[in-house]
Amino acid sequence: VFDFFVGDSREIQSKKELDNLELYGYTLDDLDTPLYKTYFDELKDILNKDELDWEQYATGLTKIFVADFYTLSNKITSSDIGGVEFIHIDMVDNFIMHAGDTMYNHVKNNVYGDRVQELPTVSDVTIGEIISENYTYNDNSYEAYKVSATWEYEKDLGYDKTGTFYLIKDNNKLNVVQKLGE
């Protein structure tokens, strides 16, 4: 009863932002993996060039999205969905709901940093084919990139390792709008 009224003295884990690409809404947090931090720096370099190379942007965005979404080991709760900031704004709610019902539904709470559950950590992402094409969404046609990727984990726990992603160009920003399984 005392703990209930006084509260838990354990320290609660929270994310602290270390860096951001404000124009794009991309952030780097202290709980992000070393791979994510590497991909964030690569993406930052791509986006800070005088002339934006859209294929490099599509490559960098796909790598960082995969590294964030498919790494569950650094997530605090099952509602701490990775990759949300890379999803088209109109699709965020559905993306969160679907991820919460599928991939993230079994992630145990780690608010106090004491979780012992074994969860996947992406260790490398390799980009395959990149195709520039049009993509129709909500009756609008967008310039888009179809990007195939494969990835590896520190330990294989049976999670997805391949996918093809559609990224649309909207307001000078790329957004992930679809993943096709392989």
FIKOLZA-1660 file (N, C-alpha, C; in steps of 0.1 Angstrom, whole numbers, plus 5000, padded with zeros to 4 digits):
% residues 182
   i   px   py   pz ch aa at
   1 5008 4988 5000  A  V  N
   1 5000 5000 5000  A  V CA
   1 5009 5013 5000  A  V  C
   2 5020 5012 5008  A  F  N
   2 5029 5024 5008  A  F CA
   2 5034 5027 4994  A  F  C
   3 5038 5017 4986  A  D  N
   3 5043 5019 4973  A  D CA
   3 5033 5026 4964  A  D  C
   4 5020 5022 4966  A  F  N
   4 5010 5027 4957  A  F CA
   4 5008 5042 4960  A  F  C
   5 5008 5046 4972  A  F  N
   5 5006 5061 4975  A  F CA
   5 5019 5069 4974  A  F  C
   6 5030 5063 4977  A  V  N
   6 5043 5071 4976  A  V CA
   6 5048 5070 4961  A  V  C
   7 5046 5060 4954  A  G  N
   7 5051 5058 4941  A  G CA
   7 5062 5049 4940  A  G  C
   8 5066 5045 4929  A  D  N
   8 5077 5036 4926  A  D CA
   8 5090 5045 4926  A  D  C
   9 5100 5041 4933  A  S  N
   9 5113 5048 4933  A  S CA
   9 5122 5045 4922  A  S  C
  10 5118 5035 4913  A  R  N
  10 5127 5032 4902  A  R CA
  10 5126 5043 4892  A  R  C
  11 5137 5044 4885  A  E  N
  11 5138 5055 4874  A  E CA
  11 5131 5050 4862  A  E  C
  12 5123 5059 4857  A  I  N
  12 5115 5056 4845  A  I CA
  12 5124 5059 4832  A  I  C
  13 5124 5050 4823  A  Q  N
  13 5132 5053 4810  A  Q CA
  13 5123 5062 4801  A  Q  C
  14 5130 5071 4795  A  S  N
  14 5124 5080 4785  A  S CA
  14 5134 5083 4775  A  S  C
  15 5129 5087 4763  A  K  N
  15 5138 5091 4752  A  K CA
  15 5142 5105 4753  A  K  C
  16 5155 5108 4750  A  K  N
  16 5160 5122 4749  A  K CA
  16 5165 5124 4735  A  K  C
  17 5160 5135 4729  A  E  N
  17 5164 5138 4716  A  E CA
  17 5178 5143 4716  A  E  C
  18 5186 5138 4706  A  L  N
  18 5200 5142 4705  A  L CA
  18 5203 5151 4693  A  L  C
  19 5195 5148 4683  A  D  N
  19 5197 5156 4670  A  D CA
  19 5184 5155 4662  A  D  C
  20 5182 5164 4653  A  N  N
  20 5170 5163 4644  A  N CA
  20 5173 5169 4631  A  N  C
  21 5165 5165 4621  A  L  N
  21 5164 5171 4608  A  L CA
  21 5151 5178 4608  A  L  C
  22 5150 5190 4614  A  E  N
  22 5137 5197 4616  A  E CA
  22 5129 5198 4604  A  E  C
  23 5135 5202 4593  A  L  N
  23 5127 5204 4580  A  L CA
  23 5120 5191 4576  A  L  C
  24 5125 5180 4580  A  Y  N
  24 5119 5167 4576  A  Y CA
  24 5112 5160 4587  A  Y  C
  25 5114 5164 4599  A  G  N
  25 5107 5158 4611  A  G CA
  25 5114 5145 4615  A  G  C
  26 5127 5143 4612  A  Y  N
  26 5134 5131 4616  A  Y CA
  26 5142 5134 4628  A  Y  C
  27 5142 5125 4638  A  T  N
  27 5149 5127 4650  A  T CA
  27 5159 5115 4653  A  T  C
  28 5169 5119 4661  A  L  N
  28 5178 5109 4667  A  L CA
  28 5177 5110 4682  A  L  C
  29 5174 5098 4688  A  D  N
  29 5173 5098 4703  A  D CA
  29 5184 5090 4709  A  D  C
  30 5185 5091 4722  A  D  N
  30 5195 5084 4729  A  D CA
  30 5193 5069 4730  A  D  C
  31 5181 5064 4728  A  L  N
  31 5178 5050 4728  A  L CA
  31 5179 5044 4714  A  L  C
  32 5182 5051 4704  A  D  N
  32 5184 5046 4691  A  D CA
  32 5197 5037 4690  A  D  C
  33 5196 5027 4682  A  T  N
  33 5208 5018 4681  A  T CA
  33 5220 5025 4674  A  T  C
  34 5232 5019 4675  A  P  N
  34 5243 5025 4668  A  P CA
  34 5241 5024 4653  A  P  C
  35 5234 5014 4648  A  L  N
  35 5231 5013 4633  A  L CA
  35 5222 5025 4629  A  L  C
  36 5211 5027 4637  A  Y  N
  36 5202 5038 4634  A  Y CA
  36 5210 5051 4634  A  Y  C
  37 5219 5053 4644  A  K  N
  37 5227 5066 4645  A  K CA
  37 5236 5067 4632  A  K  C
  38 5241 5056 4627  A  T  N
  38 5249 5057 4615  A  T CA
  38 5241 5061 4603  A  T  C
  39 5229 5054 4602  A  Y  N
  39 5220 5057 4591  A  Y CA
  39 5215 5072 4592  A  Y  C
  40 5212 5076 4604  A  F  N
  40 5208 5090 4606  A  F CA
  40 5218 5100 4601  A  F  C
  41 5231 5098 4604  A  D  N
  41 5242 5106 4600  A  D CA
  41 5243 5106 4584  A  D  C
  42 5242 5094 4579  A  E  N
  42 5242 5093 4564  A  E CA
  42 5231 5101 4557  A  E  C
  43 5219 5099 4563  A  L  N
  43 5207 5106 4558  A  L CA
  43 5209 5121 4559  A  L  C
  44 5214 5125 4570  A  K  N
  44 5217 5140 4573  A  K CA
  44 5226 5145 4562  A  K  C
  45 5237 5138 4559  A  D  N
  45 5246 5142 4549  A  D CA
  45 5239 5143 4535  A  D  C
  46 5231 5134 4532  A  I  N
  46 5224 5134 4519  A  I CA
  46 5214 5146 4518  A  I  C
  47 5207 5149 4529  A  L  N
  47 5197 5159 4529  A  L CA
  47 5203 5173 4530  A  L  C
  48 5216 5174 4535  A  N  N
  48 5222 5187 4536  A  N CA
  48 5231 5191 4524  A  N  C
  49 5231 5183 4514  A  K  N
  49 5238 5187 4502  A  K CA
  49 5231 5198 4494  A  K  C
  50 5239 5205 4487  A  D  N
  50 5233 5216 4479  A  D CA
  50 5222 5211 4469  A  D  C
  51 5225 5200 4463  A  E  N
  51 5216 5194 4453  A  E CA
  51 5212 5180 4458  A  E  C
  52 5199 5179 4461  A  L  N
  52 5193 5167 4466  A  L CA
  52 5193 5156 4456  A  L  C
  53 5199 5144 4459  A  D  N
  53 5199 5132 4450  A  D CA
  53 5187 5124 4456  A  D  C
  54 5176 5123 4449  A  W  N
  54 5164 5116 4453  A  W CA
  54 5166 5101 4455  A  W  C
  55 5174 5095 4446  A  E  N
  55 5177 5081 4448  A  E CA
  55 5185 5078 4461  A  E  C
  56 5195 5087 4463  A  Q  N
  56 5202 5085 4476  A  Q CA
  56 5193 5087 4488  A  Q  C
  57 5184 5097 4487  A  Y  N
  57 5174 5100 4497  A  Y CA
  57 5166 5087 4499  A  Y  C
  58 5160 5081 4489  A  A  N
  58 5152 5069 4490  A  A CA
  58 5160 5058 4496  A  A  C
  59 5172 5056 4492  A  T  N
  59 5181 5046 4498  A  T CA
  59 5183 5048 4513  A  T  C
  60 5186 5060 4517  A  G  N
  60 5189 5064 4531  A  G CA
  60 5176 5063 4539  A  G  C
  61 5165 5067 4534  A  L  N
  61 5152 5066 4541  A  L CA
  61 5148 5052 4543  A  L  C
  62 5149 5044 4533  A  T  N
  62 5146 5030 4535  A  T CA
  62 5154 5023 4545  A  T  C
  63 5167 5025 4545  A  K  N
  63 5176 5019 4555  A  K CA
  63 5173 5023 4569  A  K  C
  64 5170 5036 4571  A  I  N
  64 5168 5041 4585  A  I CA
  64 5154 5036 4590  A  I  C
  65 5144 5035 4580  A  F  N
  65 5131 5030 4584  A  F CA
  65 5132 5016 4588  A  F  C
  66 5138 5008 4580  A  V  N
  66 5140 4993 4583  A  V CA
  66 5147 4992 4597  A  V  C
  67 5158 4999 4599  A  A  N
  67 5166 4998 4611  A  A CA
  67 5157 5002 4623  A  A  C
  68 5148 5011 4622  A  D  N
  68 5140 5016 4633  A  D CA
  68 5128 5007 4635  A  D  C
  69 5120 5004 4624  A  F  N
  69 5108 4996 4626  A  F CA
  69 5111 4982 4630  A  F  C
  70 5121 4975 4624  A  Y  N
  70 5123 4961 4627  A  Y CA
  70 5132 4958 4639  A  Y  C
  71 5137 4969 4645  A  T  N
  71 5144 4967 4658  A  T CA
  71 5134 4970 4669  A  T  C
  72 5132 4959 4677  A  L  N
  72 5122 4961 4688  A  L CA
  72 5129 4961 4702  A  L  C
  73 5142 4958 4702  A  S  N
  73 5149 4957 4715  A  S CA
  73 5151 4970 4722  A  S  C
  74 5150 4981 4715  A  N  N
  74 5152 4994 4721  A  N CA
  74 5139 5002 4724  A  N  C
  75 5127 4995 4721  A  K  N
  75 5114 5001 4723  A  K CA
  75 5110 5000 4738  A  K  C
  76 5104 5010 4743  A  I  N
  76 5101 5011 4757  A  I CA
  76 5088 5003 4760  A  I  C
  77 5078 5004 4751  A  T  N
  77 5066 4997 4753  A  T CA
  77 5061 4992 4739  A  T  C
  78 5050 4985 4739  A  S  N
  78 5045 4980 4726  A  S CA
  78 5039 4991 4718  A  S  C
  79 5036 5002 4724  A  S  N
  79 5031 5014 4717  A  S CA
  79 5042 5023 4712  A  S  C
  80 5054 5020 4714  A  D  N
  80 5066 5027 4710  A  D CA
  80 5070 5022 4696  A  D  C
  81 5062 5025 4686  A  I  N
  81 5063 5020 4672  A  I CA
  81 5075 5027 4665  A  I  C
  82 5084 5019 4660  A  G  N
  82 5095 5025 4652  A  G CA
  82 5091 5029 4638  A  G  C
  83 5098 5039 4633  A  G  N
  83 5096 5043 4619  A  G CA
  83 5084 5052 4616  A  G  C
  84 5077 5056 4626  A  V  N
  84 5065 5064 4624  A  V CA
  84 5068 5077 4617  A  V  C
  85 5079 5084 4620  A  E  N
  85 5083 5097 4615  A  E CA
  85 5086 5096 4600  A  E  C
  86 5087 5084 4594  A  F  N
  86 5090 5082 4580  A  F CA
  86 5078 5079 4572  A  F  C
  87 5066 5077 4578  A  I  N
  87 5054 5073 4572  A  I CA
  87 5046 5086 4568  A  I  C
  88 5039 5085 4556  A  H  N
  88 5031 5096 4552  A  H CA
  88 5021 5100 4562  A  H  C
  89 5019 5112 4565  A  I  N
  89 5011 5117 4576  A  I CA
  89 4996 5112 4576  A  I  C
  90 4991 5110 4564  A  D  N
  90 4977 5104 4563  A  D CA
  90 4976 5090 4567  A  D  C
  91 4988 5083 4568  A  M  N
  91 4988 5069 4571  A  M CA
  91 4993 5065 4585  A  M  C
  92 4997 5075 4592  A  V  N
  92 5003 5072 4605  A  V CA
  92 4994 5065 4614  A  V  C
  93 4981 5069 4616  A  D  N
  93 4972 5062 4625  A  D CA
  93 4970 5047 4622  A  D  C
  94 4968 5045 4609  A  N  N
  94 4966 5031 4605  A  N CA
  94 4979 5023 4606  A  N  C
  95 4990 5029 4603  A  F  N
  95 5003 5022 4605  A  F CA
  95 5005 5018 4620  A  F  C
  96 5003 5028 4629  A  I  N
  96 5005 5025 4643  A  I CA
  96 4995 5014 4648  A  I  C
  97 4983 5015 4643  A  M  N
  97 4973 5004 4647  A  M CA
  97 4977 4991 4642  A  M  C
  98 4981 4990 4629  A  H  N
  98 4985 4977 4623  A  H CA
  98 4998 4972 4630  A  H  C
  99 5008 4980 4632  A  A  N
  99 5020 4976 4638  A  A CA
  99 5018 4971 4653  A  A  C
 100 5009 4978 4660  A  G  N
 100 5006 4975 4674  A  G CA
 100 4998 4962 4675  A  G  C
 101 4990 4959 4664  A  D  N
 101 4983 4946 4664  A  D CA
 101 4991 4934 4659  A  D  C
 102 5002 4937 4653  A  T  N
 102 5010 4926 4647  A  T CA
 102 5024 4925 4653  A  T  C
 103 5033 4932 4647  A  M  N
 103 5048 4931 4650  A  M CA
 103 5050 4935 4665  A  M  C
 104 5044 4945 4669  A  Y  N
 104 5047 4951 4683  A  Y CA
 104 5038 4946 4694  A  Y  C
 105 5028 4937 4691  A  N  N
 105 5018 4934 4701  A  N CA
 105 5024 4926 4712  A  N  C
 106 5035 4919 4711  A  H  N
 106 5040 4911 4721  A  H CA
 106 5052 4918 4729  A  H  C
 107 5055 4930 4725  A  V  N
 107 5067 4937 4732  A  V CA
 107 5063 4940 4746  A  V  C
 108 5070 4935 4756  A  K  N
 108 5068 4937 4770  A  K CA
 108 5073 4951 4774  A  K  C
 109 5066 4956 4784  A  N  N
 109 5069 4969 4790  A  N CA
 109 5084 4970 4795  A  N  C
 110 5091 4980 4791  A  N  N
 110 5105 4982 4796  A  N CA
 110 5106 4996 4802  A  N  C
 111 5096 5001 4808  A  V  N
 111 5096 5015 4814  A  V CA
 111 5106 5016 4825  A  V  C
 112 5109 5006 4832  A  Y  N
 112 5119 5006 4843  A  Y CA
 112 5133 5001 4838  A  Y  C
 113 5134 4997 4826  A  G  N
 113 5147 4992 4821  A  G CA
 113 5150 4978 4826  A  G  C
 114 5140 4970 4830  A  D  N
 114 5143 4957 4835  A  D CA
 114 5137 4945 4827  A  D  C
 115 5133 4948 4814  A  R  N
 115 5128 4938 4806  A  R CA
 115 5139 4927 4803  A  R  C
 116 5135 4914 4803  A  V  N
 116 5144 4903 4800  A  V CA
 116 5140 4896 4787  A  V  C
 117 5129 4901 4780  A  Q  N
 117 5125 4895 4768  A  Q CA
 117 5135 4897 4757  A  Q  C
 118 5137 4886 4749  A  E  N
 118 5146 4887 4738  A  E CA
 118 5138 4893 4725  A  E  C
 119 5144 4904 4720  A  L  N
 119 5137 4910 4709  A  L CA
 119 5148 4913 4698  A  L  C
 120 5143 4915 4685  A  P  N
 120 5153 4916 4674  A  P CA
 120 5159 4930 4674  A  P  C
 121 5171 4930 4669  A  T  N
 121 5179 4942 4666  A  T CA
 121 5185 4941 4652  A  T  C
 122 5181 4950 4644  A  V  N
 122 5186 4950 4630  A  V CA
 122 5201 4953 4630  A  V  C
 123 5209 4945 4623  A  S  N
 123 5224 4948 4623  A  S CA
 123 5229 4953 4610  A  S  C
 124 5221 4952 4599  A  D  N
 124 5226 4957 4586  A  D CA
 124 5214 4957 4577  A  D  C
 125 5213 4967 4568  A  V  N
 125 5203 4968 4558  A  V CA
 125 5210 4970 4544  A  V  C
 126 5206 4962 4535  A  T  N
 126 5212 4963 4521  A  T CA
 126 5201 4966 4511  A  T  C
 127 5203 4976 4504  A  I  N
 127 5194 4981 4494  A  I CA
 127 5197 4974 4480  A  I  C
 128 5186 4969 4474  A  G  N
 128 5187 4962 4461  A  G CA
 128 5183 4972 4450  A  G  C
 129 5173 4968 4443  A  E  N
 129 5168 4976 4432  A  E CA
 129 5160 4988 4436  A  E  C
 130 5163 4999 4429  A  I  N
 130 5155 5011 4431  A  I CA
 130 5149 5015 4418  A  I  C
 131 5136 5016 4417  A  I  N
 131 5129 5019 4405  A  I CA
 131 5121 5032 4407  A  I  C
 132 5123 5042 4398  A  S  N
 132 5115 5054 4398  A  S CA
 132 5102 5052 4390  A  S  C
 133 5091 5055 4396  A  E  N
 133 5078 5053 4390  A  E CA
 133 5068 5062 4396  A  E  C
 134 5056 5061 4391  A  N  N
 134 5045 5069 4397  A  N CA
 134 5037 5060 4406  A  N  C
 135 5031 5066 4417  A  Y  N
 135 5023 5058 4426  A  Y CA
 135 5010 5066 4429  A  Y  C
 136 4999 5059 4428  A  T  N
 136 4986 5066 4430  A  T CA
 136 4981 5064 4444  A  T  C
 137 4978 5075 4451  A  Y  N
 137 4973 5074 4465  A  Y CA
 137 4962 5085 4466  A  Y  C
 138 4951 5081 4471  A  N  N
 138 4939 5090 4473  A  N CA
 138 4936 5097 4460  A  N  C
 139 4936 5090 4449  A  D  N
 139 4933 5096 4436  A  D CA
 139 4943 5106 4431  A  D  C
 140 4955 5107 4437  A  N  N
 140 4965 5116 4433  A  N CA
 140 4977 5108 4429  A  N  C
 141 4984 5112 4418  A  S  N
 141 4996 5105 4413  A  S CA
 141 5008 5112 4418  A  S  C
 142 5018 5105 4424  A  Y  N
 142 5030 5110 4430  A  Y CA
 142 5042 5104 4423  A  Y  C
 143 5053 5112 4422  A  E  N
 143 5066 5106 4418  A  E CA
 143 5069 5097 4430  A  E  C
 144 5075 5085 4427  A  A  N
 144 5077 5076 4438  A  A CA
 144 5090 5067 4435  A  A  C
 145 5094 5061 4445  A  Y  N
 145 5105 5051 4444  A  Y CA
 145 5101 5038 4450  A  Y  C
 146 5103 5027 4442  A  K  N
 146 5101 5014 4447  A  K CA
 146 5114 5008 4450  A  K  C
 147 5116 5005 4463  A  V  N
 147 5130 5002 4468  A  V CA
 147 5129 4988 4475  A  V  C
 148 5137 4979 4470  A  S  N
 148 5138 4966 4476  A  S CA
 148 5150 4966 4486  A  S  C
 149 5147 4959 4497  A  A  N
 149 5157 4958 4507  A  A CA
 149 5158 4944 4514  A  A  C
 150 5170 4941 4519  A  T  N
 150 5171 4929 4527  A  T CA
 150 5178 4934 4540  A  T  C
 151 5176 4927 4551  A  W  N
 151 5183 4931 4563  A  W CA
 151 5186 4919 4572  A  W  C
 152 5195 4921 4581  A  E  N
 152 5200 4910 4590  A  E CA
 152 5198 4915 4604  A  E  C
 153 5197 4905 4613  A  Y  N
 153 5196 4908 4627  A  Y CA
 153 5208 4903 4635  A  Y  C
 154 5210 4909 4646  A  E  N
 154 5221 4904 4655  A  E CA
 154 5219 4890 4658  A  E  C
 155 5206 4886 4660  A  K  N
 155 5203 4872 4663  A  K CA
 155 5190 4869 4655  A  K  C
 156 5189 4859 4647  A  D  N
 156 5177 4856 4639  A  D CA
 156 5166 4850 4648  A  D  C
 157 5156 4857 4650  A  L  N
 157 5144 4853 4658  A  L CA
 157 5132 4850 4650  A  L  C
 158 5134 4850 4637  A  G  N
 158 5123 4846 4628  A  G CA
 158 5115 4858 4622  A  G  C
 159 5120 4870 4623  A  Y  N
 159 5113 4881 4618  A  Y CA
 159 5116 4884 4603  A  Y  C
 160 5107 4892 4597  A  D  N
 160 5110 4895 4582  A  D CA
 160 5124 4899 4580  A  D  C
 161 5129 4896 4568  A  K  N
 161 5143 4899 4564  A  K CA
 161 5143 4906 4550  A  K  C
 162 5132 4907 4544  A  T  N
 162 5131 4913 4530  A  T CA
 162 5118 4921 4529  A  T  C
 163 5119 4930 4520  A  G  N
 163 5107 4938 4516  A  G CA
 163 5109 4947 4505  A  G  C
 164 5098 4951 4499  A  T  N
 164 5099 4962 4489  A  T CA
 164 5090 4973 4494  A  T  C
 165 5096 4985 4494  A  F  N
 165 5089 4997 4500  A  F CA
 165 5086 5007 4489  A  F  C
 166 5075 5013 4490  A  Y  N
 166 5071 5025 4481  A  Y CA
 166 5073 5037 4489  A  Y  C
 167 5080 5047 4483  A  L  N
 167 5082 5060 4489  A  L CA
 167 5077 5070 4480  A  L  C
 168 5068 5079 4484  A  I  N
 168 5063 5089 4475  A  I CA
 168 5070 5103 4478  A  I  C
 169 5071 5111 4468  A  K  N
 169 5076 5124 4469  A  K CA
 169 5064 5134 4471  A  K  C
 170 5063 5140 4483  A  D  N
 170 5052 5149 4486  A  D CA
 170 5058 5161 4494  A  D  C
 171 5056 5172 4488  A  N  N
 171 5061 5185 4494  A  N CA
 171 5076 5184 4497  A  N  C
 172 5084 5180 4487  A  N  N
 172 5099 5179 4487  A  N CA
 172 5104 5170 4499  A  N  C
 173 5096 5160 4502  A  K  N
 173 5099 5150 4512  A  K CA
 173 5095 5137 4508  A  K  C
 174 5103 5126 4510  A  L  N
 174 5099 5113 4508  A  L CA
 174 5092 5107 4520  A  L  C
 175 5081 5099 4517  A  N  N
 175 5074 5093 4528  A  N CA
 175 5071 5078 4524  A  N  C
 176 5073 5069 4533  A  V  N
 176 5070 5055 4531  A  V CA
 176 5055 5054 4531  A  V  C
 177 5049 5047 4520  A  V  N
 177 5035 5046 4520  A  V CA
 177 5030 5031 4519  A  V  C
 178 5040 5022 4515  A  Q  N
 178 5036 5008 4514  A  Q CA
 178 5048 4999 4515  A  Q  C
 179 5046 4987 4521  A  K  N
 179 5056 4977 4521  A  K CA
 179 5050 4964 4515  A  K  C
 180 5056 4959 4505  A  L  N
 180 5052 4946 4500  A  L CA
 180 5061 4935 4505  A  L  C
 181 5055 4924 4510  A  G  N
 181 5063 4913 4515  A  G CA
 181 5070 4906 4504  A  G  C
 182 5079 4898 4507  A  E  N
 182 5086 4890 4497  A  E CA
 182 5085 4875 4500  A  E  C
% end
